[in-house]
C-alpha cells in the first residue's frame, strides 16, 4: 500500500511541474503591421545570460536594410532559452541563431522594452541560397488567400516556395502601403 501511495505522490509531483508553451499563429499581414521594426542583416554575436525568470539569448544583428521603424547599424534581439557556461536551456518554439547567419526579422518591443521576434519563430526569416541560382531567398510567408482558397494556411502547399529577398521586401512594402483591414485576421 505504501508503494502505491509513494508512486501516486511522485506522479502528482511530476504532473504539477509540467508547463506548456502556446504560440498563437499570426498572419503575415498582422505581423508586418504589428512589428515595431523590420530589418535584414547578419548575426554578429549570440550570448546567453541568466535572468531571475530564466535563461535568454541576446542576438546582435548588423543591419543591412531597414524595412520598417528606426534602427542604427546594429540591433540587439532577445529570445528565450540559450547557453550559459556549459548549460543549455531549450525553450520550445524559440528560434536559434548562429554567427554570420543572414536573416530578416519582424520585431516588436516586449514589456521590458527589449526587441523580440513576433510569435517567436514566426517573425524570423532565415536567408538561404535559392537552388540553381544561389540568389538570396527566404521561405515565402503564408499569405491567405494566396496559399489556400478557404483562408487556412496549408502545410506543404507548393505555392509556398522560396522567394527572393527582393520579392519578400516588396511584399513587406506592399502590406505596409495597404489600407488597414478592420477586423480581419
Protein Blocks (a to p, Z undefined) as FASTA:
>chain_A
ZZmmmmmmmmmmmmmmpccdddddddfklmmmmpmbdcddddfbdcddddfkbccddddd
ddfbdfedcddfbdcdddeeddehjbccddehiacddehiacdddddddfkopacdehhl
mmpccddddehjlpacdddddddfklocnlpacehiaklccddfklmmmmmmmmmmpccd
ehiZZ
